[in-house]
Amino acid sequence: MLEWFYPDRTGRLMAGLTLTLIGVVFCVIREGGFGWVGYWWIWLILLPWPFVFLLTGRTGRMSAGADWLGIGKDIFIKTYELTTVKVFVDGAAHVIDMTDKQGGSVRVKTFALQQNHELWDLVYNGILHSVHAGGAETNKRAREYLLLDFPPHLRA
């Protein structure tokens, strides 16, 4: 294992608190003060967001070696032996769907992979090799989003 990433809960908690704070500021501006504080139903709308963000959106542990990517304890793919690399839009995030020659597959948000830059470098190098040297099948969005037609050594 060369790189690993295990997301902490702080980022999700801060996102929920930020959403709550935005709601409070909106209420203050809309009502022209703090008269809304006495309405219990507004608090039912504002307060749950930090807890909602904490309980949802978990990304499992990720690790990468020179030629593999592991997610959680059970999912491993060989990044230099990929047969398909496709990118899809899932909500507001881009998702990479990869399958290797052994039949292993993974579908992961690119944001999750890119949180550790060294891990992303290992995975991206494997993707580039699989596409250019191994002939991995791609879709148009993968070629554009991951710049697969323009590898780094060819860019000016």
N, C-alpha and C positions, 0 to 999 in steps of 0.2 A: 504494500500500500504506500503510495507516494503522497496522496492528498486525501483529505476527508473534510466533511462539513456536516455539522449537526446544528440546525437552527435553534436559537434560544427563543423563549417566549416573550422577551422584552420588546421586540419589534412589533409583534402582534398586539401586545398590551398598549404600546404607545399609539398605534394606529387607531385602536378603539377609543382611547382617551382623547385623541385629536378629533375624532368624529363627534364625540360628546361635547368637546369644547366649541367646535364649530356650531353645533346645535344651540348651545347656550348663548353664544355671540349673536346668532340669528334671532333668537327669542328676545334678547335685550334690544337689538336694533328695531325689530318689528314692533315691539310693545312700547318702545321709548323709555325703557327702564326695567326695574325688577318686579313689576306688579304680577308677572306671570308665575313667580316662584311659588305662590300659594296653590296653584292648580296641580293636583296630584297626578293627573293623567299625562301632563307634559313630562314629568319625571319618569313615568313608565316608558316613554319614548326615548328619552335621553340616556338614562342610566345603564341599560343592558349592553351597550355596544362594546365596552372593554371585555366583558365576559363572552360575548358572541365571538369576538375576534380571537380570544384565547382558546375557545373550544373548537374552532373551525380552521381550516386551511393549514393543517399540519403537513409539513414536508418531512419525509423520513430521513434517516441518516444516509449520507451518500459518501462513497469513497471511490477512488480511481487509482489504477496502477498505470504502468507504461502502456498497456494495451487493453485495459478493461475498465468497466464502470459497474459499480455495485450500488444498489439502492435497497436499503433495509438489510435484512439478513438472507433473503431468498432470491433476489433478482440480480443476475450478473449477465453482462453482455461483453463480447469482445469487440472493442471499438475499431480495430483494424480489419475486422472481418465482417463488416456490415453489408447486408444485401439490400436493405431499404433504409432511406433516411427521408422522412416526410415531416413537414411543419404544418401545423393547423392552428387556427385561432380558436381558443377556448375561453369564451367570455372576453376579458380584457387582456388575456395573456397568450403568448405564443407557446405552443407545445410541440416538442420534438418526439416523433414516433420512430424508434429505431429497432431493426431486427437484424440479428447476426446469422451466420451460416449454420450454427448449431440449433437454430430455432428460438433462441432466447430473444425476448423483446422487452422494451421499456417505453413508456410514454411519460414524459416528464416536462414540466414547465421550464422554459429556458431561463427564466429569472432565478429559479431554484439552483440550477447548475452554475449560473454566473455569479452567485454570491461569493463563491470562493474562486478567485481568478485563476489560480494555478490548476485547480480541478477542471475548470472550464477549458483551459489551454490543453490539457491532456485529452479531454473528450473531443474538442474541436480538431486537434491534429489527427485523431483517429478517424473522424468523420471525413476530413479532407482526403486522407489517404484512401479510405474506402470508396469515395466517389471518384477520385482521379485515377488511382491505380487499380482499384478493385471493381470499378464499374457499378457501384451501388445505385439502385434505382432511387430517383428523387422526384419530387413534385416541383412545380414552378415556385411556390411560396418558399420552399426550402432553398432553392437556388438563389432566390432574391434576398431572403431574410438572413441567411447564413453566408452570403457572398461566395457561394460555391463555384461560380464561374470566374471569380477573380481572387484566386488565393493570394495570401499576403506577399509572397515573393514576386508577384507580377504587378502589384499596385505601385504607383509612383508616389 
